[in-house]
Amino acid sequence: MKRPLLRALICAALMLPLPAAAEDVAGRFDYYVLSLSWSPSWCASGGGDAPQCDPRRRTGFVVHGLWPQYERGWPDFCTTAQRDPTRRESRGMEALMGSAGLAWYQWQKHGRCSGLSGPDYYRATSEAAATVAIPPVLAQLPRDVRLGAAVIEDAFIEANPDLTRNGITVTCKDGRLQEVRICLTREMEPRSCGPDVRRDCRTPMLVEAP
C-alpha cells in the first residue's frame, strides 16, 4: 500500500484531521531563475500580431520572468501585503518582457512570492536581465540553424564568463528553442541550478533567426 493512502486510512480510523499542506510564503525562497524566452519560437507558435513579432524589430530574447525558487520546486501565487504594480508600471516593462500583460502575470504568479513590492520586483527583474549579456552570435543570427543545448550554453558562457553549465538550462518545445534559464542568488550572482531545474533539451533544436 502506498504511504499517502496508508496515512490517510490511519488518520480516518483515529478520527484525526489530515495535516494541511504547507503554504508558500512571500519572501521565503532560496534563489532566482531568470527565464529568457526566444521570441522567434514564441511568435512562430502563436504569438500572432504581438509587437515583439514584428519582423522589422528582429527581436531575439525577451525576459519571460524572474522566478523565486526553492532548492527543489518553487512557490507561486503567494499572498503578500506588498502593493501591486500600476498599469503604467507594467507598461514600462514592455520593452524588456514583450507585453504589459506578461509582466502583470509574472508579478501575480512569481513576483508576489519574492517579498518585494510590484515596482521593486520589476526593478529586480530589470537588474537581473542587465547582469546577463546576450551572446552576439545569437542576437545577430543571420539565418535559421539547428543547435544543441551545449552549443547555446557555450555561447552564453563565452559572453558571461562567470556562468557555468550547471547554472544554465536550455529548454525546447516542438523542436524549437524555447528558453534559456539562468540561476542567480538572491543577490543576483550566478549560481548552480537546483536538480529539478537542470533539464536541458536533449536533441538539437531549431533556432530561428530574429
Beta strands, then each sheet from edge to edge (+ up, - down):
strand 1: 31-38
strand 2: 61-69
strand 3: 145-147
strand 4: 168-173
strand 5: 176-184
strand 6: 205-207
sheet 1: 2+ 1- 5+ 4-
sheet 2: 3+ 6-
end
